[in-house]
Amino acid sequence: MAKIDKQLAVLEEKLADTTLYEESRKSDLLVLLNEQTALQQQHSDNEEKLLLSMTTLEEMEAGLE
């Protein structure tokens, strides 16, 4: 997840460029926004998997006690 966080931070820096919002750069903006959406989805999926794994581990540990 740290790798995705870094990639999202880089994208946020790119999206802060005001020239990106000019009509002539619309396609560049769409590419970055699509990339951001994909990374956010990956992050969400990974976070969900992590939470599920942690819950499973806690349940297994509780069963050993």
Backbone torsions as a table, in degrees:
resi	resn	phi	psi	omega
1	MET	NA	-27.7	179.8
2	ALA	-63.8	-37.4	179.4
3	LYS	-63.3	-43.8	179.4
4	ILE	-65.9	-39.7	177.6
5	ASP	-59.0	-41.7	178.6
6	LYS	-65.0	-42.5	179.3
7	GLN	-63.8	-39.7	178.2
8	LEU	-65.4	-37.6	178.5
9	ALA	-63.9	-40.9	177.9
10	VAL	-64.0	-42.8	178.5
11	LEU	-62.9	-40.4	178.9
12	GLU	-62.2	-37.7	176.5
13	GLU	-63.7	-43.4	179.3
14	LYS	-64.3	-40.1	-178.6
15	LEU	-70.8	-15.6	177.8
16	ALA	-77.6	-12.3	179.0
17	ASP	-69.3	112.9	-175.6
18	THR	-65.0	-26.2	179.7
19	THR	-68.6	-19.2	179.7
20	LEU	-64.6	-21.6	-175.5
21	TYR	-95.1	7.1	174.4
22	GLU	-77.1	151.2	-177.2
23	GLU	-54.8	-37.3	-177.6
24	SER	-67.9	-16.1	-178.2
25	ARG	-112.3	17.6	-177.0
26	LYS	-56.3	-41.5	-179.1
27	SER	-66.0	-37.6	177.1
28	ASP	-62.8	-41.9	179.7
29	LEU	-62.7	-44.8	-179.3
30	LEU	-62.6	-38.6	177.8
31	VAL	-61.8	-46.5	-179.1
32	LEU	-66.2	-40.4	179.3
33	LEU	-65.9	-38.5	176.4
34	ASN	-64.9	-40.8	177.7
35	GLU	-64.1	-41.7	179.0
36	GLN	-62.2	-44.6	179.6
37	THR	-61.4	-43.3	179.3
38	ALA	-63.3	-43.5	179.7
39	LEU	-66.9	-39.0	177.8
40	GLN	-63.6	-37.6	177.8
41	GLN	-67.5	-43.0	177.2
42	GLN	-60.5	-42.7	-179.9
43	HIS	-61.4	-45.3	179.5
44	SER	-62.6	-44.2	178.5
45	ASP	-61.7	-45.0	179.6
46	ASN	-64.4	-39.5	179.1
47	GLU	-64.2	-41.2	178.6
48	GLU	-63.3	-43.7	178.2
49	LYS	-62.8	-40.6	179.2
50	LEU	-63.2	-46.6	-179.9
51	LEU	-63.2	-39.6	177.6
52	LEU	-63.9	-42.6	178.8
53	SER	-64.6	-40.2	179.3
54	MET	-65.5	-40.5	178.3
55	THR	-63.9	-43.6	178.7
56	THR	-62.0	-43.3	178.6
57	LEU	-61.8	-43.9	179.1
58	GLU	-61.9	-40.2	178.7
59	GLU	-65.8	-39.5	178.7
60	MET	-67.2	-41.2	178.8
61	GLU	-64.7	-39.5	179.3
62	ALA	-65.1	-32.6	178.6
63	GLY	-70.7	-21.5	179.6
64	LEU	-84.1	-14.9	-176.5
65	GLU	-84.0	NA	NA
